[in-house]
Amino acid sequence: MISKDRKGEFRFKLVAGNGQTIAVSEGYSSKAACVNGVESVRRNAADATVDDQTPVTV
């Protein structure tokens, strides 16, 4: 979902199948730049690693 915020910047949301928002992008000055951000996530998400910096508890 792409929307325009109060500052006039474009943002995209990643929405799960159940309708829950799971991520919101930074603000982009143009819709084209926002669409490029969406495409970047589509290309790179499958190969992304998770950097879990939470402490390990035993």
PyMOL Python script that loads the backbone (N, CA, C, O; Angstrom):
from pymol import cmd

cmd.read_pdbstr("""\
ATOM      1  N   MET A   1       0.844  -1.167   0.000  1.00  0.00           N
ATOM      2  CA  MET A   1       0.000   0.000   0.000  1.00  0.00           C
ATOM      3  C   MET A   1       0.896   1.238   0.000  1.00  0.00           C
ATOM      4  O   MET A   1       1.799   1.347   0.830  1.00  0.00           O
ATOM      5  N   ILE A   2       0.658   2.165  -0.915  1.00  0.00           N
ATOM      6  CA  ILE A   2       1.394   3.421  -0.966  1.00  0.00           C
ATOM      7  C   ILE A   2       0.448   4.544  -0.552  1.00  0.00           C
ATOM      8  O   ILE A   2      -0.695   4.608  -1.006  1.00  0.00           O
ATOM      9  N   SER A   3       0.934   5.414   0.304  1.00  0.00           N
ATOM     10  CA  SER A   3       0.124   6.554   0.744  1.00  0.00           C
ATOM     11  C   SER A   3       1.005   7.786   0.864  1.00  0.00           C
ATOM     12  O   SER A   3       2.231   7.701   0.789  1.00  0.00           O
ATOM     13  N   LYS A   4       0.363   8.929   1.050  1.00  0.00           N
ATOM     14  CA  LYS A   4       1.069  10.189   1.230  1.00  0.00           C
ATOM     15  C   LYS A   4       0.819  10.648   2.661  1.00  0.00           C
ATOM     16  O   LYS A   4      -0.324  10.680   3.116  1.00  0.00           O
ATOM     17  N   ASP A   5       1.897  11.007   3.375  1.00  0.00           N
ATOM     18  CA  ASP A   5       1.748  11.404   4.777  1.00  0.00           C
ATOM     19  C   ASP A   5       1.470  12.899   4.910  1.00  0.00           C
ATOM     20  O   ASP A   5       1.354  13.606   3.909  1.00  0.00           O
ATOM     21  N   ARG A   6       1.364  13.372   6.145  1.00  0.00           N
ATOM     22  CA  ARG A   6       1.038  14.779   6.409  1.00  0.00           C
ATOM     23  C   ARG A   6       2.084  15.753   5.893  1.00  0.00           C
ATOM     24  O   ARG A   6       1.768  16.906   5.599  1.00  0.00           O
ATOM     25  N   LYS A   7       3.325  15.298   5.781  1.00  0.00           N
ATOM     26  CA  LYS A   7       4.406  16.144   5.262  1.00  0.00           C
ATOM     27  C   LYS A   7       4.450  16.158   3.737  1.00  0.00           C
ATOM     28  O   LYS A   7       5.247  16.883   3.142  1.00  0.00           O
ATOM     29  N   GLY A   8       3.592  15.356   3.106  1.00  0.00           N
ATOM     30  CA  GLY A   8       3.587  15.269   1.652  1.00  0.00           C
ATOM     31  C   GLY A   8       4.545  14.236   1.106  1.00  0.00           C
ATOM     32  O   GLY A   8       4.778  14.179  -0.102  1.00  0.00           O
ATOM     33  N   GLU A   9       5.111  13.407   1.992  1.00  0.00           N
ATOM     34  CA  GLU A   9       6.030  12.351   1.553  1.00  0.00           C
ATOM     35  C   GLU A   9       5.257  11.063   1.284  1.00  0.00           C
ATOM     36  O   GLU A   9       4.226  10.792   1.900  1.00  0.00           O
ATOM     37  N   PHE A  10       5.780  10.284   0.354  1.00  0.00           N
ATOM     38  CA  PHE A  10       5.176   8.993   0.027  1.00  0.00           C
ATOM     39  C   PHE A  10       5.805   7.910   0.887  1.00  0.00           C
ATOM     40  O   PHE A  10       7.015   7.907   1.113  1.00  0.00           O
ATOM     41  N   ARG A  11       4.980   6.996   1.362  1.00  0.00           N
ATOM     42  CA  ARG A  11       5.430   5.863   2.179  1.00  0.00           C
ATOM     43  C   ARG A  11       4.718   4.605   1.697  1.00  0.00           C
ATOM     44  O   ARG A  11       3.611   4.666   1.163  1.00  0.00           O
ATOM     45  N   PHE A  12       5.373   3.468   1.895  1.00  0.00           N
ATOM     46  CA  PHE A  12       4.681   2.217   1.622  1.00  0.00           C
ATOM     47  C   PHE A  12       4.619   1.391   2.888  1.00  0.00           C
ATOM     48  O   PHE A  12       5.489   1.477   3.755  1.00  0.00           O
ATOM     49  N   LYS A  13       3.568   0.588   2.977  1.00  0.00           N
ATOM     50  CA  LYS A  13       3.370  -0.334   4.094  1.00  0.00           C
ATOM     51  C   LYS A  13       3.437  -1.748   3.554  1.00  0.00           C
ATOM     52  O   LYS A  13       2.942  -2.033   2.463  1.00  0.00           O
ATOM     53  N   LEU A  14       4.054  -2.630   4.323  1.00  0.00           N
ATOM     54  CA  LEU A  14       3.985  -4.063   4.036  1.00  0.00           C
ATOM     55  C   LEU A  14       2.858  -4.599   4.907  1.00  0.00           C
ATOM     56  O   LEU A  14       2.868  -4.431   6.126  1.00  0.00           O
ATOM     57  N   VAL A  15       1.897  -5.238   4.279  1.00  0.00           N
ATOM     58  CA  VAL A  15       0.712  -5.711   4.981  1.00  0.00           C
ATOM     59  C   VAL A  15       0.631  -7.228   4.841  1.00  0.00           C
ATOM     60  O   VAL A  15       0.716  -7.765   3.737  1.00  0.00           O
ATOM     61  N   ALA A  16       0.466  -7.911   5.971  1.00  0.00           N
ATOM     62  CA  ALA A  16       0.355  -9.374   5.984  1.00  0.00           C
ATOM     63  C   ALA A  16      -0.994  -9.804   5.416  1.00  0.00           C
ATOM     64  O   ALA A  16      -1.898  -8.985   5.247  1.00  0.00           O
ATOM     65  N   GLY A  17      -1.116 -11.075   5.128  1.00  0.00           N
ATOM     66  CA  GLY A  17      -2.354 -11.632   4.591  1.00  0.00           C
ATOM     67  C   GLY A  17      -3.560 -11.407   5.477  1.00  0.00           C
ATOM     68  O   GLY A  17      -4.692 -11.360   4.996  1.00  0.00           O
ATOM     69  N   ASN A  18      -3.314 -11.267   6.792  1.00  0.00           N
ATOM     70  CA  ASN A  18      -4.421 -11.041   7.724  1.00  0.00           C
ATOM     71  C   ASN A  18      -4.763  -9.562   7.878  1.00  0.00           C
ATOM     72  O   ASN A  18      -5.609  -9.200   8.696  1.00  0.00           O
ATOM     73  N   GLY A  19      -4.097  -8.694   7.081  1.00  0.00           N
ATOM     74  CA  GLY A  19      -4.380  -7.269   7.122  1.00  0.00           C
ATOM     75  C   GLY A  19      -3.534  -6.474   8.095  1.00  0.00           C
ATOM     76  O   GLY A  19      -3.645  -5.249   8.150  1.00  0.00           O
ATOM     77  N   GLN A  20      -2.689  -7.147   8.868  1.00  0.00           N
ATOM     78  CA  GLN A  20      -1.853  -6.466   9.850  1.00  0.00           C
ATOM     79  C   GLN A  20      -0.651  -5.812   9.173  1.00  0.00           C
ATOM     80  O   GLN A  20       0.029  -6.437   8.359  1.00  0.00           O
ATOM     81  N   THR A  21      -0.393  -4.539   9.519  1.00  0.00           N
ATOM     82  CA  THR A  21       0.789  -3.850   9.015  1.00  0.00           C
ATOM     83  C   THR A  21       2.013  -4.422   9.700  1.00  0.00           C
ATOM     84  O   THR A  21       2.074  -4.485  10.928  1.00  0.00           O
ATOM     85  N   ILE A  22       2.997  -4.842   8.902  1.00  0.00           N
ATOM     86  CA  ILE A  22       4.205  -5.420   9.485  1.00  0.00           C
ATOM     87  C   ILE A  22       5.431  -4.538   9.304  1.00  0.00           C
ATOM     88  O   ILE A  22       6.448  -4.756   9.962  1.00  0.00           O
ATOM     89  N   ALA A  23       5.352  -3.543   8.421  1.00  0.00           N
ATOM     90  CA  ALA A  23       6.463  -2.603   8.251  1.00  0.00           C
ATOM     91  C   ALA A  23       5.958  -1.356   7.527  1.00  0.00           C
ATOM     92  O   ALA A  23       5.026  -1.417   6.725  1.00  0.00           O
ATOM     93  N   VAL A  24       6.596  -0.224   7.832  1.00  0.00           N
ATOM     94  CA  VAL A  24       6.308   1.038   7.160  1.00  0.00           C
ATOM     95  C   VAL A  24       7.643   1.619   6.706  1.00  0.00           C
ATOM     96  O   VAL A  24       8.615   1.615   7.461  1.00  0.00           O
ATOM     97  N   SER A  25       7.688   2.110   5.495  1.00  0.00           N
ATOM     98  CA  SER A  25       8.935   2.628   4.928  1.00  0.00           C
ATOM     99  C   SER A  25       9.275   4.011   5.457  1.00  0.00           C
ATOM    100  O   SER A  25       8.498   4.642   6.173  1.00  0.00           O
ATOM    101  N   GLU A  26      10.459   4.453   5.079  1.00  0.00           N
ATOM    102  CA  GLU A  26      10.843   5.846   5.269  1.00  0.00           C
ATOM    103  C   GLU A  26       9.996   6.701   4.334  1.00  0.00           C
ATOM    104  O   GLU A  26       9.290   6.163   3.481  1.00  0.00           O
ATOM    105  N   GLY A  27      10.054   8.016   4.479  1.00  0.00           N
ATOM    106  CA  GLY A  27       9.346   8.908   3.580  1.00  0.00           C
ATOM    107  C   GLY A  27      10.152   9.153   2.312  1.00  0.00           C
ATOM    108  O   GLY A  27      11.369   9.331   2.367  1.00  0.00           O
ATOM    109  N   TYR A  28       9.478   9.161   1.178  1.00  0.00           N
ATOM    110  CA  TYR A  28      10.101   9.431  -0.114  1.00  0.00           C
ATOM    111  C   TYR A  28       9.520  10.727  -0.679  1.00  0.00           C
ATOM    112  O   TYR A  28       8.335  11.009  -0.500  1.00  0.00           O
ATOM    113  N   SER A  29      10.348  11.508  -1.354  1.00  0.00           N
ATOM    114  CA  SER A  29       9.883  12.789  -1.885  1.00  0.00           C
ATOM    115  C   SER A  29       9.030  12.641  -3.139  1.00  0.00           C
ATOM    116  O   SER A  29       8.284  13.558  -3.482  1.00  0.00           O
ATOM    117  N   SER A  30       9.124  11.508  -3.829  1.00  0.00           N
ATOM    118  CA  SER A  30       8.310  11.291  -5.021  1.00  0.00           C
ATOM    119  C   SER A  30       7.702   9.890  -5.003  1.00  0.00           C
ATOM    120  O   SER A  30       8.222   8.976  -4.364  1.00  0.00           O
ATOM    121  N   LYS A  31       6.597   9.746  -5.714  1.00  0.00           N
ATOM    122  CA  LYS A  31       5.955   8.437  -5.801  1.00  0.00           C
ATOM    123  C   LYS A  31       6.863   7.449  -6.531  1.00  0.00           C
ATOM    124  O   LYS A  31       6.923   6.274  -6.170  1.00  0.00           O
ATOM    125  N   ALA A  32       7.563   7.923  -7.545  1.00  0.00           N
ATOM    126  CA  ALA A  32       8.470   7.038  -8.294  1.00  0.00           C
ATOM    127  C   ALA A  32       9.551   6.464  -7.383  1.00  0.00           C
ATOM    128  O   ALA A  32       9.882   5.282  -7.483  1.00  0.00           O
ATOM    129  N   ALA A  33      10.102   7.286  -6.500  1.00  0.00           N
ATOM    130  CA  ALA A  33      11.123   6.809  -5.562  1.00  0.00           C
ATOM    131  C   ALA A  33      10.527   5.790  -4.601  1.00  0.00           C
ATOM    132  O   ALA A  33      11.184   4.813  -4.240  1.00  0.00           O
ATOM    133  N   CYS A  34       9.286   6.014  -4.186  1.00  0.00           N
ATOM    134  CA  CYS A  34       8.609   5.072  -3.289  1.00  0.00           C
ATOM    135  C   CYS A  34       8.398   3.728  -3.980  1.00  0.00           C
ATOM    136  O   CYS A  34       8.631   2.675  -3.386  1.00  0.00           O
ATOM    137  N   VAL A  35       7.959   3.767  -5.232  1.00  0.00           N
ATOM    138  CA  VAL A  35       7.774   2.533  -6.003  1.00  0.00           C
ATOM    139  C   VAL A  35       9.104   1.802  -6.149  1.00  0.00           C
ATOM    140  O   VAL A  35       9.145   0.574  -6.075  1.00  0.00           O
ATOM    141  N   ASN A  36      10.185   2.541  -6.355  1.00  0.00           N
ATOM    142  CA  ASN A  36      11.512   1.911  -6.412  1.00  0.00           C
ATOM    143  C   ASN A  36      11.849   1.233  -5.092  1.00  0.00           C
ATOM    144  O   ASN A  36      12.458   0.163  -5.087  1.00  0.00           O
ATOM    145  N   GLY A  37      11.460   1.844  -3.964  1.00  0.00           N
ATOM    146  CA  GLY A  37      11.666   1.225  -2.654  1.00  0.00           C
ATOM    147  C   GLY A  37      10.905  -0.082  -2.528  1.00  0.00           C
ATOM    148  O   GLY A  37      11.432  -1.065  -2.008  1.00  0.00           O
ATOM    149  N   VAL A  38       9.667  -0.096  -3.003  1.00  0.00           N
ATOM    150  CA  VAL A  38       8.862  -1.325  -2.991  1.00  0.00           C
ATOM    151  C   VAL A  38       9.556  -2.404  -3.819  1.00  0.00           C
ATOM    152  O   VAL A  38       9.672  -3.550  -3.384  1.00  0.00           O
ATOM    153  N   GLU A  39      10.011  -2.038  -5.000  1.00  0.00           N
ATOM    154  CA  GLU A  39      10.676  -3.006  -5.875  1.00  0.00           C
ATOM    155  C   GLU A  39      11.967  -3.537  -5.249  1.00  0.00           C
ATOM    156  O   GLU A  39      12.303  -4.709  -5.420  1.00  0.00           O
ATOM    157  N   SER A  40      12.682  -2.687  -4.534  1.00  0.00           N
ATOM    158  CA  SER A  40      13.894  -3.124  -3.854  1.00  0.00           C
ATOM    159  C   SER A  40      13.574  -4.166  -2.784  1.00  0.00           C
ATOM    160  O   SER A  40      14.285  -5.162  -2.653  1.00  0.00           O
ATOM    161  N   VAL A  41      12.516  -3.940  -2.028  1.00  0.00           N
ATOM    162  CA  VAL A  41      12.105  -4.921  -1.011  1.00  0.00           C
ATOM    163  C   VAL A  41      11.725  -6.229  -1.690  1.00  0.00           C
ATOM    164  O   VAL A  41      12.114  -7.303  -1.231  1.00  0.00           O
ATOM    165  N   ARG A  42      10.975  -6.148  -2.769  1.00  0.00           N
ATOM    166  CA  ARG A  42      10.581  -7.372  -3.486  1.00  0.00           C
ATOM    167  C   ARG A  42      11.797  -8.169  -3.953  1.00  0.00           C
ATOM    168  O   ARG A  42      11.818  -9.395  -3.849  1.00  0.00           O
ATOM    169  N   ARG A  43      12.800  -7.476  -4.461  1.00  0.00           N
ATOM    170  CA  ARG A  43      14.001  -8.154  -4.979  1.00  0.00           C
ATOM    171  C   ARG A  43      14.854  -8.742  -3.862  1.00  0.00           C
ATOM    172  O   ARG A  43      15.407  -9.831  -4.015  1.00  0.00           O
ATOM    173  N   ASN A  44      14.967  -8.037  -2.748  1.00  0.00           N
ATOM    174  CA  ASN A  44      15.958  -8.395  -1.730  1.00  0.00           C
ATOM    175  C   ASN A  44      15.422  -9.144  -0.514  1.00  0.00           C
ATOM    176  O   ASN A  44      16.206  -9.732   0.231  1.00  0.00           O
ATOM    177  N   ALA A  45      14.118  -9.138  -0.295  1.00  0.00           N
ATOM    178  CA  ALA A  45      13.563  -9.720   0.933  1.00  0.00           C
ATOM    179  C   ALA A  45      13.854 -11.214   1.072  1.00  0.00           C
ATOM    180  O   ALA A  45      14.153 -11.691   2.167  1.00  0.00           O
ATOM    181  N   ALA A  46      13.768 -11.938  -0.014  1.00  0.00           N
ATOM    182  CA  ALA A  46      13.957 -13.397   0.070  1.00  0.00           C
ATOM    183  C   ALA A  46      15.360 -13.769   0.533  1.00  0.00           C
ATOM    184  O   ALA A  46      15.542 -14.813   1.159  1.00  0.00           O
ATOM    185  N   ASP A  47      16.347 -12.941   0.240  1.00  0.00           N
ATOM    186  CA  ASP A  47      17.728 -13.239   0.597  1.00  0.00           C
ATOM    187  C   ASP A  47      18.203 -12.483   1.843  1.00  0.00           C
ATOM    188  O   ASP A  47      19.366 -12.590   2.234  1.00  0.00           O
ATOM    189  N   ALA A  48      17.307 -11.729   2.454  1.00  0.00           N
ATOM    190  CA  ALA A  48      17.697 -10.909   3.607  1.00  0.00           C
ATOM    191  C   ALA A  48      18.001 -11.778   4.825  1.00  0.00           C
ATOM    192  O   ALA A  48      17.410 -12.842   5.017  1.00  0.00           O
ATOM    193  N   THR A  49      18.927 -11.303   5.633  1.00  0.00           N
ATOM    194  CA  THR A  49      19.239 -11.974   6.895  1.00  0.00           C
ATOM    195  C   THR A  49      18.596 -11.199   8.039  1.00  0.00           C
ATOM    196  O   THR A  49      18.285 -10.015   7.907  1.00  0.00           O
ATOM    197  N   VAL A  50      18.406 -11.876   9.149  1.00  0.00           N
ATOM    198  CA  VAL A  50      17.854 -11.245  10.342  1.00  0.00           C
ATOM    199  C   VAL A  50      19.016 -10.984  11.304  1.00  0.00           C
ATOM    200  O   VAL A  50      19.758 -11.904  11.649  1.00  0.00           O
ATOM    201  N   ASP A  51      19.168  -9.757  11.725  1.00  0.00           N
ATOM    202  CA  ASP A  51      20.205  -9.376  12.681  1.00  0.00           C
ATOM    203  C   ASP A  51      19.546  -9.237  14.046  1.00  0.00           C
ATOM    204  O   ASP A  51      19.131  -8.143  14.428  1.00  0.00           O
ATOM    205  N   ASP A  52      19.449 -10.338  14.780  1.00  0.00           N
ATOM    206  CA  ASP A  52      18.784 -10.367  16.089  1.00  0.00           C
ATOM    207  C   ASP A  52      19.788  -9.934  17.146  1.00  0.00           C
ATOM    208  O   ASP A  52      20.715 -10.678  17.469  1.00  0.00           O
ATOM    209  N   GLN A  53      19.609  -8.743  17.682  1.00  0.00           N
ATOM    210  CA  GLN A  53      20.534  -8.202  18.671  1.00  0.00           C
ATOM    211  C   GLN A  53      19.974  -8.259  20.097  1.00  0.00           C
ATOM    212  O   GLN A  53      20.484  -7.599  21.002  1.00  0.00           O
ATOM    213  N   THR A  54      18.927  -9.051  20.278  1.00  0.00           N
ATOM    214  CA  THR A  54      18.374  -9.206  21.620  1.00  0.00           C
ATOM    215  C   THR A  54      19.260 -10.152  22.441  1.00  0.00           C
ATOM    216  O   THR A  54      19.870 -11.067  21.887  1.00  0.00           O
ATOM    217  N   PRO A  55      19.331  -9.935  23.747  1.00  0.00           N
ATOM    218  CA  PRO A  55      20.160 -10.826  24.572  1.00  0.00           C
ATOM    219  C   PRO A  55      19.624 -12.252  24.594  1.00  0.00           C
ATOM    220  O   PRO A  55      18.415 -12.480  24.549  1.00  0.00           O
ATOM    221  N   VAL A  56      20.529 -13.185  24.662  1.00  0.00           N
ATOM    222  CA  VAL A  56      20.154 -14.598  24.761  1.00  0.00           C
ATOM    223  C   VAL A  56      19.878 -14.908  26.221  1.00  0.00           C
ATOM    224  O   VAL A  56      20.702 -14.625  27.091  1.00  0.00           O
ATOM    225  N   THR A  57      18.717 -15.489  26.487  1.00  0.00           N
ATOM    226  CA  THR A  57      18.386 -15.886  27.863  1.00  0.00           C
ATOM    227  C   THR A  57      18.302 -17.391  27.938  1.00  0.00           C
ATOM    228  O   THR A  57      17.853 -18.055  27.003  1.00  0.00           O
ATOM    229  N   VAL A  58      18.735 -17.911  29.048  1.00  0.00           N
ATOM    230  CA  VAL A  58      18.752 -19.380  29.228  1.00  0.00           C
ATOM    231  C   VAL A  58      17.771 -19.768  30.291  1.00  0.00           C
ATOM    232  O   VAL A  58      17.628 -20.951  30.598  1.00  0.00           O
TER     233      VAL A  58
END
""", "prot")
cmd.dss("prot")
cmd.show_as("cartoon", "prot")
cmd.util.cbc("prot")
cmd.orient("prot")
